[in-house]
């Protein structure tokens, strides 16, 4: 885990083909914001290849790239792409509030999106899961 004031704790580090590593916040941020008044946004920071500190000029606001939905980057998708789990509670008919971590993390309320962090493009929803796509 690593941290930065811009994003708080980041647990997921994914290295792209360029050698840059993108660090992302995790599901615990979604839970804290959704159920307990937390204010840490879902975000990512870049660690350029060969550097030892985060790029101070680059920050990814995941909600801005998912149409406002909470999202968690989870898997490397090839090139500079990562797979993001995006929370859509309408898929389940609602989750209890407050929810515990396990019920939130395993709920069928997550959709898969592909995201290219270096670009400014919005993420794209994928009907297949990241694991299905990788095979």
C-alpha positions as CSV (number, residue, x, y, z in Angstrom):
1,X,0.0,0.0,0.0
2,X,1.1,3.6,-0.6
3,X,-0.6,6.9,0.1
4,X,-0.8,10.5,-1.1
5,X,-2.9,13.3,0.1
6,X,-4.7,13.6,-3.2
7,X,-6.1,10.1,-3.0
8,X,-5.6,8.6,0.4
9,X,-4.6,5.0,0.7
10,X,-4.0,3.2,-2.6
11,X,-3.8,-0.6,-2.6
12,X,-3.8,-1.5,-6.3
13,X,-0.7,-0.9,-8.5
14,X,-0.9,-1.8,-12.1
15,X,2.2,-1.5,-14.4
16,X,1.5,-0.7,-18.1
17,X,3.6,-1.6,-21.1
18,X,5.3,1.8,-21.0
19,X,6.7,0.9,-17.6
20,X,4.6,3.5,-15.8
21,X,2.7,2.2,-12.7
22,X,-0.8,3.5,-11.9
23,X,-1.9,3.2,-8.2
24,X,-5.6,3.2,-7.4
25,X,-7.8,3.4,-4.3
26,X,-9.7,0.3,-3.4
27,X,-13.2,-0.9,-2.5
28,X,-12.8,0.2,1.1
29,X,-13.0,3.8,-0.1
30,X,-16.4,3.1,-1.8
31,X,-17.7,1.5,1.4
32,X,-16.5,4.4,3.6
33,X,-18.0,7.0,1.3
34,X,-21.3,5.1,0.7
35,X,-22.1,4.2,4.2
36,X,-20.0,6.1,6.7
37,X,-19.6,9.7,5.3
38,X,-16.1,9.2,4.0
39,X,-14.9,11.8,1.6
40,X,-12.0,10.0,-0.1
41,X,-12.7,9.8,-3.8
42,X,-12.0,6.9,-6.1
43,X,-8.8,8.0,-7.9
44,X,-5.5,7.0,-9.3
45,X,-2.0,8.4,-9.4
46,X,0.9,7.8,-11.8
47,X,4.4,6.7,-10.9
48,X,6.5,7.2,-14.0
49,X,8.9,4.5,-15.0
50,X,12.2,4.9,-13.1
51,X,10.7,7.5,-10.7
52,X,10.2,7.0,-6.9
53,X,7.5,9.6,-6.3
54,X,4.1,10.1,-7.8
55,X,3.8,12.5,-10.7
56,X,2.6,15.8,-9.1
57,X,0.9,16.9,-12.4
58,X,-1.3,13.8,-12.9
59,X,-4.4,12.5,-11.1
60,X,-7.2,10.4,-12.3
61,X,-10.7,11.0,-10.9
62,X,-12.4,7.6,-11.6
63,X,-16.0,8.9,-11.2
64,X,-15.3,11.5,-13.8
65,X,-14.4,8.7,-16.2
66,X,-17.3,6.4,-15.3
67,X,-20.2,8.9,-15.5
68,X,-20.2,9.6,-11.8
69,X,-20.2,6.0,-10.5
70,X,-17.8,4.6,-7.9
71,X,-15.1,2.4,-9.5
72,X,-12.2,0.3,-8.5
73,X,-9.3,-0.4,-10.9
74,X,-8.7,-4.1,-10.5
75,X,-6.8,-5.8,-13.4
76,X,-4.2,-4.9,-16.0
77,X,-5.8,-5.1,-19.4
78,X,-2.9,-4.8,-21.8
79,X,-1.0,-1.8,-23.2
80,X,-2.1,1.1,-21.0
81,X,-5.6,-0.3,-20.3
82,X,-6.9,-1.4,-16.9
83,X,-10.1,-3.1,-16.0
84,X,-12.4,-1.2,-13.5
85,X,-15.2,-2.6,-11.4
86,X,-18.0,0.0,-11.4
87,X,-20.7,-0.1,-8.8
88,X,-24.3,0.0,-10.1
89,X,-26.7,-0.8,-7.2
90,X,-29.6,-0.9,-9.6
91,X,-28.4,-4.3,-10.8
92,X,-29.2,-5.8,-7.4
93,X,-32.4,-4.0,-6.3
94,X,-30.3,-2.2,-3.7
95,X,-27.8,-3.2,-1.0
96,X,-28.3,-2.8,2.7
97,X,-27.0,0.4,4.2
98,X,-24.7,0.3,5.9
99,X,-23.2,-2.7,4.1
100,X,-20.3,-4.7,5.4
101,X,-17.2,-4.9,3.2
102,X,-17.8,-8.5,2.1
103,X,-21.4,-7.9,1.0
104,X,-20.4,-4.8,-0.9
105,X,-17.4,-6.4,-2.5
106,X,-19.2,-9.6,-3.6
107,X,-22.6,-8.1,-4.6
108,X,-23.7,-8.6,-8.2
109,X,-23.8,-4.8,-8.4
110,X,-20.4,-4.4,-10.1
111,X,-20.0,-4.1,-13.9
112,X,-16.7,-4.2,-15.8
113,X,-15.4,-1.2,-17.6
114,X,-12.1,-0.8,-19.5
115,X,-10.2,2.4,-18.9
116,X,-7.0,3.9,-20.5
117,X,-5.6,6.0,-17.7
118,X,-3.1,8.1,-19.8
119,X,-5.9,9.2,-22.2
120,X,-8.7,11.6,-21.3
121,X,-11.4,9.2,-22.7
122,X,-14.3,8.0,-20.6
123,X,-14.3,4.4,-19.7
124,X,-16.3,1.9,-21.7
125,X,-18.7,-0.6,-20.2
126,X,-18.0,-4.2,-21.2
127,X,-20.6,-6.9,-21.2
128,X,-18.0,-9.6,-20.6
129,X,-15.9,-9.8,-17.5
130,X,-12.3,-8.9,-17.4
131,X,-11.4,-12.5,-16.7
132,X,-13.5,-13.8,-19.6
133,X,-11.8,-11.2,-21.9
134,X,-8.3,-12.2,-20.8
135,X,-8.8,-15.8,-21.9
